[in-house]
Amino acid sequence: MPADTNIKSIDAIQIANGPVRAELMCYGATLVSLHMDGVEHSLVLGSADRAAYLGPMQYFGAIVGPVANRIAGGRAPLGDTVLDLPTNENGNALHGGPDGVSQRIWSVTDHSAHSVTFALTLPDGKDGLPGPLGVLVTYAIKADGALTIDISATTKALTLCNPAFHGYWCLSPNGLSDHCLSIDADHVLPVDDAMLPTGQIAPVADTPFDLRAPTPLPTGTDLDHNFCLNGTGMRPVARLETDQLALVIETDAPGLQVYDAARLDTAPFDGHHGAPYGAHAGIAMEPQLWPDAPNHPDFPPITLRPGAAFTQSSRFRFIRKETP
C-alpha cells in the first residue's frame, strides 16, 4: 500500500439485490461484510476496523495473488527461466508475497446498485513476475441474492497468473461447530509440513478428506488443502450448511482450496461479532488453479500468454431452510 495512504480513509462501497447486501473496499478489492435479510450476523468474517486488514486479517475477503496459494521456495519455472518470487511464509511465496494484490489499492471502474468492478495493473517485474499484468474483478449480487465473483486478467508478457477470492464463510454466529461441508472431489493434494503439495494426486476414498457426503465441521483433521474438483465448466462443487442455512458454491475453476481456520487468531482486532476471531471461526473456500503448479508438471498450468485471457467465475448461492 502506498505509504501516504491511510487505510481508515478508504470509503465503503455498497451493493445489494434481493435479500442480500454487501460492503466492499478498494484495499485488496475486499468483501468486508455480507448480510442476508433475516440473518443478524455477516456471512463472511471481517472487521469494521480497517487497521485489522494491515495485520492478521490481511487476506480476509480479499482478492489474493497474482499467484494465490503457495510457491515452494518462491522459485517457479517459466519458459526457459526460473523466477525468484518474494517469499513471506517459511521461505515460500504465499498469495503473491509480502506486497501482493491483497495489499494494494484497486481502482473502481464501474459501480451500480448491484455490482462493482475493481481494476489493478501490476507493472513488469512486480512481485517477481513478467508483465504488465492487468486484473479485473467484478462482484455482483443477483436478484435471488447469489453473489457472483468474476476475475479476468491479461498480460503483455508470458507470466504466471492465479488470482483467487479469499473469503472466510460462517453461516451462524458460533463458528463452525454446527456446520456440515460437502465437496464434489474424488482427489485431494496431500501436503508436507510447510503445507506445500507433495506432488501426489491422492484419492479421498477411505481418508479424512472424503467430503463427498455432508461431514460435520471441524472434521478432526486440519484442512488446508486443495481439492481437485470433479467436472469442468460452471458447476456446483461445494455445500456448506447448518440446520438454518446453506451456501452452495459453483465455479468453473479446477480446484478449491479449503482452510478450516484451525490456526486463526486475529487478536487484538475484533471481528464483526465484537471479539477477535479464533480457531474455526469460519472456513475459507477458494476457487482457484492448483497450488505450486509451476513446480509440478502434472498440475493444470498457471501460465498466461500475451493475447490470451485468464478468466474465472464463481457463484455463492444461499438457501434458507424451512423450519418446522
N, C-alpha and C positions, 0 to 999 in steps of 0.2 A: 504494500500500500504506500502511495506517496507520503513522504514524511510530513508534508504540510496539510494533510487531510485529517480532520477529526471525525472518527467513525460515528461519534454521537450526533453529528450534524447530518447524517445521511437520512433522508426522508423515507418514510414508509410508503410503499406502493400497494394499493388495494385493488383486488379484483374479486368478483363474485358472480355467481349464477345459480339459479335453482336454490337448493338448500345449503350451498357451500360458499364460504368466503375465505380469502387468503390475504396474508400480509407478506410482502416481499421487500428486499432491499437490493441496491446495486452492488453492495460489497459482496463479492462471491456469487452474484446472481442468486441470492439466497432466499429460500422459502422459510420465513420466520415463524409463521403460525398458519394453521388451517383449522377452521371451525365449521361445524355442521349444525344446522338447526336442531335443537333438542338435545344437544350434547354440550355440556358445560365446559369441557376441557379441550385444549388444542390436540388435534390428532397427530401432530408432529412435535417433537421436542424442540425447544428453542428458549430464547430469553428476551425479555424486554430491555435488558441491559446490553447495549451494543458492545461494550468492552468485553463481554464474555466471548465474542467472536474473534477477538485477538488472542484468546487463551485457549482454555480447554474445549470450547465449542467451535473451534475454527472450521470444522467440517460440517457442522450441524445444518442440514437443509441446503448446503451449498452445491454448486457445480464444481467437481474436483477434476484435476488434470493439469496440463493437457493429456497426461497419461495417468489415468486413475489406477489405484491399487499399487502393487509393489513391483519394482525392478531390482533384481539381485545385484548388489554392489554398485548400483547406479550405472551399470555398463550394459549397453544394448547394441547388438549388431544391426547395422542399417546399410544395405548395399555392400560396398567394398570397404566400409569403415566400421569402427566401433565407437559409439557415442559415450561420452562421460557425462552423466546426468547428476545434478546436485542431489546429495543424499541428506536425509533428515530422520531416519529411523534405523538405528543399529547398523549404520553403514550402508543402508539400502535407500533407494528413492521411493517415497510414498506420496501418491497423489500430486505429482508434479514437483516435489521437493519443497524447500522452505519458502518459496515465493511462487507457488502455483496459482492457478486461476481462482481458487477459492479465497486467496488473499489479495485480490485485485478488484478495483472498482470498474464495473462494466457500464457501458452506455445503454440508455433506453432508446431503442429505435422505433418502437411502436407501443402504444398503450391504449386500451379500450376498457370498457366496464368489465369485460370478461377475460381479457388476456393482456399479457405484456411480453415484449421481446427484448432481450438483452444481447449486446454485441461486445466482443472483445477481440482486439488484434494483437497477437504476440509477434514482436519483431524477430527477424532471423537471429538465431543463437539464443533466444530467450529460453530459460530452463534447459539449456544444453541441446535444443532441438533446431534443426534447419527450419527455415520459414521464408517469409512471414506466414503465420497461420491465423486465419480468421474464424472465429467461433460465434455461432448464433444459438440462443436458447429461447424458446417460446413456452411460457406457462399459460395454459388456458383452462378455464372451468366451463364445462359443457352444461347444457340445460338440465341434465339429470344429476348434476353435481360431481361428475367424474373430473378429476384433474388429469390433464394431459401435459406431457413434457416432451417437446421435440427439440433435438440437438442436431446441428449440422456444422460442418467445418470444411474449409478449403485451404489449400496451401500453394505457395509458389515454388516449393522445392520438395523433393522426396523427404518425408518426415514420419514420425510416429504420432498417432492420434487415437486416444481412447478416453474422451471426457465422459463423466457419469454424474448422475444426481445422487447425493449422499444424504438422504433424509432418514431420520430415526422415527419410526412409527410406534404409536401406542394407542390402543383403542379404548382404554379405561384409565382412570386416574391413579391406578395402583400398580403400575409396572406390568410386567409380562406374566405374572403368576396365574392369571385367569385366561391366558391366550392359548390357542392352538394354531399350528402352522402346517401347511402342506405345500410341497414344491414338486412340480412335474419335471423331475430329473432322475434319470436312471444312473447317472455317473456324477462323481464329485472329484475335485482336485485335492488329493492329500497334500499337507504342508509339513515343513520342518519346524524346528524350534523358533525360527525367525519369521514364521508364518508365510514362507515362500513356497510355491508349488514345487513338489519333488520332481515333477515331470510325468508322474503316473496319472492315468485317467482311470479311476477306480470305480467299479460298480458299487452302488449304495446298498444293494441287497445284503441283508444279514449284518448291517453295520448301524451305528447310531445315526448315520447320515441318511438313512432311508426315511424320508419325509413325504413319501408319495401318498400316504394316508395322513389325515389330521393327527398331529402329535402335540401333546402338551408342552408348553414352554415354562421355564428353561428345560432343555432336553436332558440335562445331566452331563452332556459333553459340550464344551465351549465351541461355539460356532464362530468361525472367521474364515469361511471357505467359499470358493467359487463352485456353484452347482452348474453342471453342464446341461443346459435346458434341452428338453425334448422338443422336436418340431422346428419349423422355420417360419418366418413371417410373423405378422402380428397375431399373437395367440395368448390365452390365459396361461400363466406359468406358476403363480403362487396365490395362496389364500391365507390370510391372517384373520383370526376370528375370536370373538368372545361370545357369550350367550346373548349379547345385545346387538352386536355389530360385526360386520365382516368387511374386509378390504381385499378386493381381487386385483392382482397386478397382471396387466397384459403388456407385452413388449415384443419387439422384433429382434432384440439382442440375443446372442447365443449363450450368455452367461448371466448368473445372478449371484453377486457376492452377498453373503448373509453374515452379519455380525450381530450377535445377541447382546452386545454391550456388557459382557462379563467383567471387563476391566474399566468400566466407565466411572469417572469421578470428576464432576465439574466444580467442586468447591474451589474458591469461595463464592462462585457465581450461582445465583438461583436460576432455576428454570421457570417455565410458565406456571408451575404449581406452587411457587413461593419458597422452594428449598432447592439445594443442589441436587443434581441427578446422581444416582449411584448405580451399582451393578444391576443390569437387567431392567433399567428404567424404560427401555424401548428397544427396537430392533431395526438395524439398517438393512435394507434390501435394495441393492444397487444393480440395476440392469447395465451390463457392460460387456465388452470383449474380455477375454480371459487374462488374468494377471501374468506378468513376467513373460508375455508371449514372445518377444524377440529372442529370448534365450531357450525357447522350446519350439523347434520347427514343426512339431505335430499339432501345435495350438493354432487356432484361427489367427491370421496375421493382423497386426495393428498398424501396418504401413498405410500411408496416404500419399498419393501421387498428384502432381500438378494436373489440372484438368479433370480430376475426379472429385467426388464429394463424400465425406463421411456423413452418414445420417443415422439417427436412432430415434425411435418413437416409443413412448411408454404411456400407459393409461392406468390410473389408480381409481378404481371404482368402489364406492361404498354401498353396502346393502344393510339396511336396518331390518333386524329380525323381528318377527311377530312375537309378542309377549302373550302368555296365557291369560 
